[in-house]
Amino acid sequence: MDTDPLTGAPLPATAIQRILFLAPKVHIYQIPPLTSTKGYQASTWTADNNKRLIFTARLRILETSIPNPNFTTSDEPEEKVSTTLLLEDPSTGALFAAAPYTNPNIVEQALDSSRFFAITVVGEGRKAVLGLGFEERSEAFDFSISLQDARRVMGMEIAPNAATGPGRKAPTTAEPQSNIKRDFSLKEGETISINFGGKGRRAREESGEGNQKSDQDALFSIKPPPGSGVGIGSLGGEGGMPFLPPPPSAKSVKEERRRSRQTFEQTPQDLGFDDGEFGEFQ
């Protein structure tokens, strides 16, 4: 039968315990009180030929899961999950110290080394901060990853697509905006109005330009390309080419032709004949 790692009391038959991490050999240090808010310096623990080393222990991270017999709704946790760091005698397995992992501050990494940590242990109603050192960096890395997994399971951290609470239920998240289908179809009775924009005569009059521009300005508001020979003056402003006159009507063309025939038609006088009073034929 499984027992509570702190009190040694037997656990319910439905309880499940598993080992998240195991290091057969770690070094435990008696470290001085923290004097800086920045964190702990491991170099002070190992000074004077490891004078502060007090114990070489076996480290286990033990997770205990106890199902909730009264679980009926989603508001209650499905199970109670706890994690404890156990420092044990490597030969006999006797418990030396335990550190319930109730918040991330229970284990703090040293500022000057990735192999050293400060852990808060409890025992007989007292608390103490001890130094923890690994001989290999790979072990220290695996130790950190195991604690990260424990935080996710107990809800201290939120992991995507993972259970985070004690009941190991994945959190419900809102559907991303990019995946939401939108209905842009017109409903019954709805219409669409299109505004092509642009400023007309009324808009220019409201802005004070109505007295300076003609109605043709609103029709020719696009600036001609460079080198086309058409300047601002062609749009009613100063300089440049004037507007071309409109083409003549059919009636005016006929009248012009008639006048041309009358003007350039040769008369008898132009041909050398004199029909006047002193002509050849009298």
Legacy VTK file of the C-alpha trace (Angstrom):
# vtk DataFile Version 3.0
C-alpha trace
ASCII
DATASET POLYDATA
POINTS 282 float
0.000 0.000 0.000
1.245 3.482 -0.916
1.947 5.952 1.878
2.048 9.705 2.130
5.648 10.840 1.446
5.522 13.427 4.241
3.568 11.767 7.038
3.940 8.118 6.139
0.182 7.609 6.507
-1.415 5.043 4.178
-3.129 6.372 1.058
-6.479 5.203 -0.372
-6.400 2.092 -2.511
-7.306 4.201 -5.552
-4.257 6.472 -5.162
-1.552 6.339 -7.811
2.089 7.298 -7.288
4.741 7.656 -9.946
8.357 8.801 -9.995
8.923 11.788 -12.267
12.687 11.981 -11.750
15.416 9.991 -10.021
19.034 11.021 -9.377
21.076 8.462 -7.417
23.626 11.016 -6.232
23.170 14.707 -5.445
25.096 16.970 -3.071
23.285 18.871 -0.321
24.742 22.095 1.054
24.021 24.222 4.081
23.827 27.613 2.460
23.955 31.071 4.044
20.813 33.202 4.229
19.900 35.074 1.086
21.293 38.611 1.208
20.247 39.788 -2.271
16.885 39.863 -3.950
18.523 38.743 -7.183
19.004 35.144 -6.076
21.551 32.617 -4.816
25.241 32.325 -5.726
26.435 28.713 -5.833
30.080 29.794 -5.734
29.667 30.615 -2.029
28.427 27.070 -1.312
31.432 25.305 -2.775
34.061 27.717 -1.413
36.817 26.458 0.920
36.880 22.975 -0.616
33.132 22.310 -0.250
33.146 23.234 3.409
29.346 23.664 3.383
28.639 20.193 1.965
26.591 18.273 4.556
25.124 15.257 2.801
25.133 13.202 -0.389
21.616 11.984 -1.052
19.366 10.244 -3.524
16.779 12.567 -5.065
13.317 11.468 -6.130
10.452 13.567 -7.468
7.288 11.716 -6.511
3.833 12.516 -7.888
0.764 11.357 -5.965
-2.700 11.297 -7.545
-5.824 10.642 -5.454
-9.153 10.421 -7.363
-12.018 12.507 -5.999
-14.869 10.151 -4.979
-17.329 13.071 -4.971
-16.519 14.190 -8.495
-19.862 14.889 -10.155
-19.554 18.206 -11.986
-16.946 19.958 -14.059
-16.494 22.562 -11.308
-14.834 20.022 -9.023
-11.378 18.525 -9.640
-11.440 14.975 -10.888
-8.396 14.119 -8.798
-5.984 15.667 -6.315
-2.405 15.768 -7.558
0.627 16.624 -5.436
4.374 16.532 -6.087
7.127 16.144 -3.491
10.912 16.272 -3.729
12.447 13.566 -1.495
16.053 13.591 -0.287
16.846 10.067 0.921
19.765 8.085 2.190
21.215 6.402 -0.916
22.013 3.213 1.029
18.957 2.641 3.211
16.320 4.805 1.531
15.559 6.591 4.805
14.032 10.007 4.357
16.423 12.864 5.104
14.292 15.855 4.025
11.224 16.529 1.890
10.183 19.551 -0.146
6.475 19.690 -1.110
6.351 21.369 -4.524
3.424 23.696 -3.889
4.711 26.687 -5.886
7.591 27.391 -8.297
9.598 29.260 -5.623
10.220 26.016 -3.746
13.083 25.353 -6.184
15.247 28.249 -7.401
18.180 27.879 -9.770
21.482 29.468 -8.784
22.501 32.571 -10.710
26.017 31.432 -11.543
25.524 27.744 -12.403
22.949 25.547 -14.138
23.874 22.562 -11.915
22.947 24.111 -8.560
19.557 24.884 -7.018
18.177 26.167 -3.715
15.251 24.109 -2.377
12.960 24.776 0.586
12.508 21.651 2.714
10.144 21.065 5.634
10.291 18.732 8.607
8.854 18.665 12.103
7.124 21.992 11.530
10.251 23.795 10.432
11.509 25.084 7.119
15.034 25.369 5.791
16.677 26.291 2.496
19.319 23.831 1.343
21.650 23.878 -1.625
21.284 21.098 -4.191
24.059 20.296 -6.649
24.308 17.862 -9.570
27.567 16.470 -10.887
26.318 16.366 -14.491
24.601 19.147 -16.412
22.392 16.627 -18.204
20.931 15.519 -14.860
20.255 19.122 -13.882
18.492 19.664 -17.204
16.280 16.586 -16.750
15.506 17.788 -13.224
14.268 21.137 -14.551
12.136 19.474 -17.236
10.499 17.200 -14.639
9.595 20.188 -12.490
8.148 21.938 -15.525
5.901 18.947 -16.232
4.809 18.889 -12.592
3.843 22.572 -12.754
1.705 21.945 -15.821
-0.118 19.024 -14.238
-0.856 20.986 -11.076
-1.988 24.077 -12.986
0.991 26.315 -12.191
1.659 26.734 -15.913
-0.604 26.669 -18.964
0.495 24.351 -21.740
-1.219 24.259 -25.155
-3.435 21.197 -25.678
-2.549 19.840 -22.221
-4.434 19.315 -18.969
-3.447 22.010 -16.460
-5.630 21.680 -13.391
-5.548 19.089 -10.630
-8.355 17.304 -12.440
-6.184 17.145 -15.613
-8.902 18.658 -17.757
-7.788 20.652 -20.747
-8.834 24.308 -20.507
-11.517 25.565 -22.816
-10.167 28.267 -25.075
-11.953 30.557 -27.446
-11.887 29.585 -31.098
-9.279 31.611 -33.025
-10.732 34.471 -34.999
-9.200 33.121 -38.206
-11.228 29.899 -37.888
-14.598 31.565 -37.309
-16.860 31.256 -40.354
-18.649 34.480 -41.211
-21.918 34.780 -43.148
-21.702 37.655 -45.627
-24.852 36.775 -47.586
-27.628 39.341 -47.872
-30.619 38.806 -45.679
-34.154 39.328 -46.899
-34.865 43.017 -47.447
-31.179 44.051 -47.325
-29.601 46.037 -50.163
-26.121 47.172 -51.093
-25.239 50.799 -51.804
-21.980 51.677 -53.565
-20.257 55.035 -53.191
-17.660 55.754 -55.871
-16.217 58.650 -53.917
-14.640 61.724 -55.485
-15.406 65.366 -54.900
-18.145 67.037 -56.884
-19.081 70.645 -57.223
-20.954 70.688 -53.918
-17.962 69.318 -51.993
-15.664 71.933 -53.526
-18.105 74.715 -52.769
-18.208 73.622 -49.122
-14.395 73.638 -48.960
-14.145 77.120 -50.510
-13.062 76.031 -53.967
-16.412 76.248 -55.705
-15.868 79.849 -56.870
-12.489 79.027 -58.439
-13.256 75.817 -60.351
-15.672 75.122 -63.183
-17.932 72.111 -63.544
-15.438 70.611 -65.948
-12.840 70.406 -63.165
-14.845 67.680 -61.445
-14.834 65.620 -64.670
-11.111 65.985 -65.270
-9.637 65.506 -61.811
-6.932 63.013 -62.814
-3.495 64.494 -63.373
-2.135 63.716 -66.891
1.101 61.725 -67.173
4.425 63.602 -67.397
5.508 64.676 -70.874
2.037 64.649 -72.318
2.127 68.391 -72.935
-1.018 68.932 -70.929
-0.599 71.076 -67.852
-2.796 72.226 -65.075
-4.132 74.923 -67.383
-5.858 72.298 -69.492
-7.983 71.519 -66.496
-9.166 75.055 -66.107
-6.148 76.486 -64.264
-3.370 78.792 -65.396
-0.937 77.970 -68.271
-0.920 74.972 -70.593
-3.127 74.179 -73.568
-6.797 75.224 -73.630
-9.593 72.751 -74.150
-10.250 71.772 -77.793
-13.521 73.177 -79.179
-16.336 70.728 -79.816
-16.658 69.337 -83.358
-18.911 71.373 -85.755
-22.429 70.219 -86.458
-23.574 68.898 -89.868
-25.539 72.092 -90.508
-22.563 74.344 -89.933
-20.418 72.168 -92.231
-22.917 72.505 -95.089
-23.118 76.255 -94.593
-19.345 76.506 -94.668
-19.163 74.548 -97.913
-21.821 76.747 -99.508
-19.921 79.882 -98.628
-16.743 78.364 -100.016
-18.360 77.644 -103.378
-19.684 81.171 -103.588
-16.312 82.647 -102.798
-14.143 80.599 -105.157
-16.622 80.132 -108.113
-15.206 81.847 -111.255
-17.320 84.583 -112.896
-17.363 85.607 -116.611
-15.217 88.540 -115.757
-12.623 86.150 -114.280
-12.584 84.290 -117.651
-11.999 87.478 -119.783
-15.564 88.221 -120.883
-17.137 91.617 -120.437
-20.881 91.559 -120.212
-20.975 95.168 -119.302
-21.962 98.166 -121.316
-18.762 98.168 -123.355
-18.683 94.483 -124.103
-17.948 92.821 -127.459
-21.537 91.869 -127.934
-23.808 94.845 -128.230
LINES 1 283
282 0 1 2 3 4 5 6 7 8 9 10 11 12 13 14 15 16 17 18 19 20 21 22 23 24 25 26 27 28 29 30 31 32 33 34 35 36 37 38 39 40 41 42 43 44 45 46 47 48 49 50 51 52 53 54 55 56 57 58 59 60 61 62 63 64 65 66 67 68 69 70 71 72 73 74 75 76 77 78 79 80 81 82 83 84 85 86 87 88 89 90 91 92 93 94 95 96 97 98 99 100 101 102 103 104 105 106 107 108 109 110 111 112 113 114 115 116 117 118 119 120 121 122 123 124 125 126 127 128 129 130 131 132 133 134 135 136 137 138 139 140 141 142 143 144 145 146 147 148 149 150 151 152 153 154 155 156 157 158 159 160 161 162 163 164 165 166 167 168 169 170 171 172 173 174 175 176 177 178 179 180 181 182 183 184 185 186 187 188 189 190 191 192 193 194 195 196 197 198 199 200 201 202 203 204 205 206 207 208 209 210 211 212 213 214 215 216 217 218 219 220 221 222 223 224 225 226 227 228 229 230 231 232 233 234 235 236 237 238 239 240 241 242 243 244 245 246 247 248 249 250 251 252 253 254 255 256 257 258 259 260 261 262 263 264 265 266 267 268 269 270 271 272 273 274 275 276 277 278 279 280 281
